Amino acid sequence: MSNFPLEPSPWTRSEPSPWTRRGFLLTAALAAVPGLPADPAAAAAELPDFPADVALYRSAYRNWVGEITADGLWACAPGSPAEVVTVVNWAWRHGWRVRARGASHGWSPLTVTEGTRSGAPVLLVDTAPHLTGLALESPHAVRAGTGVTMEALLTFLEEHGLGVTAAPAPGVLTLGGVLAVDGHGTGVPALGERRRPGHTYGSLSNLVLSLTAVVWDASAGAYVLRTVHRDEADGAALLAHLGRSLVTEVVLRVGSDTALRCVSRTDIPAAELFAAPGSGKTRTLAHFLDEAGRVEAIWFAFTERPWLKVWSVSPTRPPASREVSRPYNYPFSDNVPAPVAELAGRMASEAAWYLAPVLGAAQYDAAALGLVATLSADLWGPSKNTLLYLKPSTLRVHANGYAVLTSRAQVQRVVSGFAAFYRERLAAYAARGSFPVNGSVEIRVTGLDEPGDAEWPGARPPLLSALRPRADHPEWDTAVWLDVLTLPGTPDAEAFLREIERFLLGAFDGGFALTRVEWSKGWAYTDDGVWSDPEVLGAVVPDAVGRAAWAEADAVLDRLDPHRVYGNAFLDRLFG
């Protein structure tokens, strides 16, 4: 550990000192600004004939880290799917575009693009206030509104003895947002483990049995509610639509819940955990995958001992485990410790980016000491209580994201190759006085979206999911998710992340592995920007998805929304 001092119980603080306020603004204070009631005269002038039963309000848009912002947009919260239809038809007739908004917990410009100005014909449709219904459709299926949060959904399932294999860590995410971008957790079968009925090791989109969306109906000459099932071609495009549609309700296949044990370790060197195959190292990421199947590694910048979490199926509580009855059991991570907040504040306000190694050490110390101080190194309980572990009050950072498809036997090769390149380039930048990364590397491993997991005859895989299997590579059954995190505004971050992207695209180019982008995060880097490299946008992304699947999804989404009501400038460019 470093010698960076920790104050007593720093993770219990809810308010930063004035000295740390600038740093704290990079975290919890970047939530979306609450909506302001609309002035009736202004609403009537700017949105003539807007449905009277749907309340309008002014609202700011902020993405997760505040890199994409827009002020003074019009927003509404329809009270039912029928009201959503009315709003969408109003937007079509008046030349407006509709953007569904959930938790705004994303990085990429799939919802709103940077530069969207107040007064632009862009209407935010908030799903979380009312589209939140939950009901059992059958003993192993749940009907859910797309505005329901993941925490509410998993709590409802737990109350009925049901659950999922894996889920994204933030419980605040809305189900609609998760499904739009093939949201995932971490998990593959341990050696000897078999998939349980109603479960998948792929994305949550792979659990959808049917969905109801607002789509164009040529015979009606209007947008209407339409339900499509998992065996339909249109459904395959809507399962991960990237914001090019608006889904109001889904039916998900679910299975019996199981208790999970989550053991955290901070004692394994990165050189061992991410060692090359054949190195003789025993405590490798592949070893823990074989042992438990569910792992996550968080490798803080300029440190050499990652925080490793290992989940294992454990129907009864192991004697050493602490039973947990609620999620979010890492307060030192969710509530930014004072030393971390102060360092982040100094780096941003004083341009003291050279403190990145100190910040990495402070984050590692907070995790290592916090696990002990809060008795959270060995947890056990219903799956929800260990799968959900990230609150909006955590440190907010920019994140790139990629899924590397490969075979289970090649996971360690992928991880070690990435780790070696990342370490070498980080050291090279530091040697010339540049510190482009001050957060962490996060590594997760999942299965693919095998359509048979849905247990629906003729089920199709999500066309645009990063986890869609490749028919020409049946040996690829696993995806390694790689994210690099750094504070927004860090000098040279884009250039560094461009090098990472180019390495991944070159090293894993379809031979023994293939790189796809993680839709919700950062990709298509130039030396000074993101989501802007023309080659990645125009060729690399559709090639990795597969040109036939890309074209099919684009054609379906165009037919279901020929007027491009659901879209923005970025999506227009991405799909042409």
N, C-alpha and C positions, 0 to 999 in steps of 0.2 A: 504493500500500500504506500501511497504518498504520505508526506508529512503535513499535507494541507489540513488545518484544524477544522473540526466540526464543533459547532456550538451544541449544548445539551438539547436533545430532541428538536433539531431544527425543522424536521418535517411536520411538526405540529403547528407551525405558524400559518395563519390564514392571510395575514397582511404583511407585505414587505415593508422595510424601512424606507424613508425617502431616498436613501442612497441606492436602493435596489429597484426603485420604481421603474426606471427606464428599462431595466432588464425584465422586470415582471410584465411590462407591456408587450414583450415578445411572447408571452405565455397566455395567462388566463384572460387578459383584458381585450383580446382580439376576437371575442365572440361577436356575433351579428348584433347590430344596434336594434333595439326593439322598434316595432312599427309605430308610427305616429298616426292618429286618426286623420282621415282625409277631410280636407275642407270641401264641403259639398259643391261649392261653386267651381273650385279648381277641378274637382273630379268630373263634374258635368262638362266642363270645357275641354279637358284633355282626354277623357274617356267617355264620349257621348254614347248614351243608350246602354251603359254597362248594366248588367243584371242587378236589379234593385235589391234582391235578397242576399247578395254576396257583399259583405263589408269590404271596403277598400281602405288601404292605409299606405303611407309613405314608409319606405324601409331602405336601410343600407344593406348591401351584400358584402360579406367578408368571407373569404375562404379560410381554411383552418389556420394558416399561418399569417394571414393578412397581406400576402403578396398580390392578391387580386381583390380589388375593392371597387365598389360602385355606390354612390350616394344618391338618395332622392328617387329611387325607383318606386314604381307602383307595385303593390303586392296585395294579395287577397288570400283568404283561407276558406275555400268552399266547404260547406257543411256535409256534403254527401257526394258520391260519384256522379249523381245526376247534375248537381251544381257544377262539377268540374266540366261536364259536357257543355253546359250553358256558357261557361267562361271561355272554353276553347273555341266554340263557334263564334262567340263575340270577337275573339282575337283574330280569327280567320277573316271575318267579314270587314274588320277595320284595319287589317294590315299589321297587326301586332304579332310578336313572338312570345311564346309561353315557355317559362323555365320552371320546372318543378324544383322546389327547395325542401330539403329535410333538415339535417343538422349542419349543413355546410362544412362537413368534416372531410374535406378533400383538398388536393393541391392543384390539379390540372384544370384548365379552363373549359370543362365540359358543361358547367352551368352558366356562368357569366364570364365574359372575357374582360381583361384589363382594358380600360379606356371606355367602357360603357358609361355614357354620361347621363346625368339627371335629365329627364324628359325624353330619353330614348324609348321607342315603342317596344319595350321589354316588360312583360308582366311576370312577376314572381308568384307562383302558386304554392303556398305553404301547405304541406300535407300533414305535418305533425299535430296541428290543433284538433282535427276532426276525423281524418281517415285512419282511425285507430282501432277498428273493430277486431275482436278475437273470438273465435268459436271453434270447437272441435267439429270437423267435418265427418270424421270417422274415428275409430280408436287409434288410427295411425296417420291422421292427416289433420291439419289445422288450416282454417280460413283466416286470413289476416289482411287488414288494411295496410297499405304501403307506408302510411305515416307512423305506424307503431314503431317504437324504439326496439332495438335488439334486447335491451334489458327487460322491457315489458313482455316481449315475445318469449324469451327464455324463462322468465318467471312464470308466465302462464303455462308453458309446457311442463315446467318442474312441478307445478301444482297438480298436474294430471299424470305424473310419472313418466314424462316424455322429455326428450332432449335431442341434441345434435352432437356429432362427433367433434366438430371444431367450429369456431366462430371468430370474427374480428374482435380484438380486445376491447375497443371502446363501446360501452353499452348505450351511449347516446345516439349512435347511428340509427337512422331510420331504415326499415326493411327495404323500402323502395330504392333508397340510395345504394344499399349494399347490393341488391340484385342488378341495378343498372350497370355496375362495374365489376361483376363477378367477385364480390367480396368473399374473403376466405379467412381461415385461421391457420393452424398448423397441425398436421397429423397424417401419418401413413400407418399401415398395419405393422405392429411389432412382429418379430419372427414368431410364426405359429398362430397369430391372431387372424380371425376371419371377420369380414365386415358383417355387422349386425343388421337385420332387416330394418329398413327405414332410415338408414344412415348412408353417408357418402364421405369419402376422403377428399372429394373435390370441393368446388365452391358451393355456396348456398344456392346459387342459381340452378345447380344440378338437382336440387330437391323439389323444384317447382313441378306440380302436376298440371295446373292450369293457371291462367292469369287473365284478368279483365283489364283492357286498355281502351283509351279513347282514340279511335281511329277513323279515318275517312271512309264513308260509305257512298259510293258513286250513285247507287240507286236512290238513296235518300237525299243526295246533294248536301250532305252535312257530316259533321263528326258525330259518332255514336259510340256507345259502350258495346264492346264485343269481347266475348270470352273465347279464348283459344286454348287448346290442350297440348300436352307435351308431344304428341305424335304429329302435330301439324307443322308444316313448313314455316308458317308465319310465326308460330310460337318459338321456333329455333332462333329467329332473329330478335324477338322481343325479350328473350331470357337474359340478355346482357346488351341493352340497347344504347348505352353510352349517353343517354339523355336525348335520344332521337324519338322518344315516345313518352307517353304518360300513362303509367300503370296504376290503377286505383286499388286493386285487390288481387291476392294470389291464394292458391291452395298449395301447401307444402306437405310433402311426405316427411314424416318424422318417425322416430323409433323410441324404444324404451330408454329411459335415462339410466346413467350409471354414475357412480361416484368416481371421482378422479383424485389421485394423489399428485401434487405438484412439488417437486424437490428442486430447490435452487442451489447452485454451486458457484463459487467465485474463486476456486482454488486451482483450476486447470489452465495451464498456459495456452495462449492462442497457438503457439507453435505446435502444441500437442493436439488440441481440439481440431485444428484445421490442417493437420499434417497431411502430406502427400500419401497416397496409397502405397503400401510396401515399405513405409518408413520404420516400421516396428513399433510405432506408438500405439498404445492400447485405448486410451481415453479419447477417442475421436468422435466427431459428430455422428459418423456412420455407426459406431458402436452403440451409442445411445439410441439411435433410430432402431437398430435391431432389438435392443433391450426393451424399449418402451413405445416407440413409434411417434411420439409427440414431443418435439423439442423446439426451443427458440434460443438463439444465442444473441446477446447484446454486447457488442465489442466497442467500448468507449475509445475515442480517438487518442492515440499516443499512449495507450496502456497495453499490457500484455496478458491480462487475465479477464476474459469475458465473464459476463453474468449469464450462466446457462440455466435454463428452466427445462425440466423434464417431467412431463405428465405421464401417468400410467393408470390404466384401468385398475381400480381397487374397490371391489364391492364392500369390503369391510375396512374400518379404519386401522391402519398400521399403528402399532404402539407408539412409535416416535412422532407421529403426525399430530398436528393441531387441527381440530375440527373447526371449519368455518361455516357460518350460517348465512353469509352474505358475500357479494363480490367486492372487488377493489381492496385487496389486502396488502398493498404495498404503499403505505402513506408517504414514505420517503421518496417515492417516484411520482405519485399523483400530486403532491403538494411540494413545490420546488424548495429544496433545502436552502437555507439562507446563504451558505457559501456558494452554492451553484448560482443562485439568483444574483448575488453581488458580482460574481465574475462575469456572468452573461451581461449584466448591466454595464460593467466597466468596458467590456469588449465592444459593445455597441456604441456607448456614449463617448468613449475616449479613443475609438479605433485601435484598441489594444488587442489586436487579433493574435499577436504573438503569445497570448496567454492560453491558447488552445490546449497545449499539453497540461497546463495546470487545471483547466476546466475538465479535461478528460479524467484526470486523476481524482478530482473532487467528485465527479459523477460516479466513478468506480467506488470511492470511499463511502459515498452516501448509500450505495447499494449494498456493499459488503457489510458495513456497520449496521445499516437499517434492517437487513434481514435478521441479524442477531437481536437487535434492540426491540424489534416488534414481533419476534418469534414467528417469522413468516418464511423461514427457509424450508419448512416441511409442512405443507398444508393438505387437508383432505376434506372433501365434502361433495355435495351434488355438483354436476359438471359446471353449471352456471357460475358457481362461486370461485372457480379457479380459471375459467375461460375468460371472464370479464375482469380486466385488471387495469384499465386505463381510463382516467377521468379527464375532462377538458382542462382541469387546472394543472396538468403536467406542462413541462417545458415544450413550447411550440417551435418546431424547427422545419426547415425545408427538407423534403425527402425525395430522392429519386427512387425508382422502383422497376424491377425486372423479374420475370419468371423464366428460369432456365429449365426447359423440358429435357429429361434424360431418363435413363433406366435407373432403377434402384441401386444397382451395382456400381453406378458411376457417380453417385452423389458426392462422395468424398473427393473424387477427382475434380468435380466442378468447384466445390467449396475451397479446396486447397489452391487451385489455380487462381481463383478470384482473390483469395486472401494474400497470396504472394504478390500479385500485381498491385493490389491496393496498398500493401505495406511499403513496397518499393517506391511507388509514386508519391506516397505521403512523405516518405523520408526525403525524396528528391526535392519536393517543393519546400520542405522545411529547411533543407540545406541552403536554399537560396533566399531564405527569410520569408517564405509564404506559408500560411497555415489555413488552407482552404476548407478543412473539415474540423469541426469542434464538437460534434455530436457523437454519433455512434454508427456502427454497422449493425443492421438487424438481419438475421438469417432465419428463415422458416422453411419447412418442407411439407408439401402436401401431395396428395394423389391428384389424378386428373378427373375431368368431368365425364366419367363413364356413364352413358345414358341408362344402362341397365340398373344402376343404383336407384333410379326413380321407381322401378318396379311397375312401369306403365308400358303396356304393349306398344311397340313401335316408337318408343321415346327417342327423341333426337337430342344430340348435344347442343349446347348454346353455341351458335355460330361464331360469335365474337369474343367468347371467353378465352382468356390467356391459357386456360386449362383444357381447351378442347383437344381431344386426342388426334393424332395424325395417323391416317390409315396406312401411309407409306412407312411408318415407323412404329409398328405395334409393340416394339420393345420399350418404347418410352412410356413409362407408367408413373413417373414422379416429376414434380416440379420443385426446384430450389428457388425460393424467393429471396432476392438480395436488395437491400435498401441502404443507402448512405445518407446520414442526417447531418445537417449543419444549420447554424443560425442564419436567418435571412439577412442578406446584405454582406455576407462574408466575402472579402476580396478573393478573386481567383476561383471561387467555388464552381462557377459554370464551366470554366476551362478544365478544371480537374474532373468534374463529373462528365464532361464530354470525353475525356480520356478513358474514364471507367466504361462509359457506354460503348465507345469504339472497341475497347478490349473485349467486352462481352459479346458484341456482335461478330467480332472476328474469331474469337476463340471457340464460341459455341454457335456455329453457323449452319448447323444441320447435319454435321457428321455424327458424332456421338451425343450431341446435345444441340438445342436450339433456343435462342433468346427471343422472348416476346416482352413487350412493354407492359407495365402494370398501369392500367388506364388512369387510376385516380391520382397518380404521383407524377414525379418529374421525369421527362424523357425528351428526346429530340433536342439535345443541347447544341448550341453554338458556343463560341468562346465567351460570349457575353450575354447569353439568353437561353431560354428554355422553351420547349414546345414550338420551336421555330426552325429547326434544321430541315431544309426542303427535301433532302434525300431520305431522311428517316420518315418524314411525314408522307412523302409521295411514293416511296418504293419499299423501304425496309419494313414498315409496319404492315402493309397489306401482304407483302411476301411472307412474313412470319406467320400471319394468321392463315395464309393460304389464299391465293388469288380467287379461286372458285368460291370459297366460303365468304370472302370479303365482298365479292360481286353479288352473291346471292343475298347476303344480309342487306347490302345497300339497296338493292332492287326492292326487297320486301318493305324496308322502312320507307323508301320513297313512295311506294304504292299506298302504304297505310297513312302517309302524311305527304301527299303530293304538293301541298302548298308550303311545305317547310315551316309550319307553325312552330314545330319543336326543333329549334336549332339556334345557332349563333355563328359568328364569323369563323370561329375556330373549327367547329364541326363542318361548316361549309367547305373550308379549305381541306380538312382531313379527308372528307369523302368526295370532294370535287363537285 
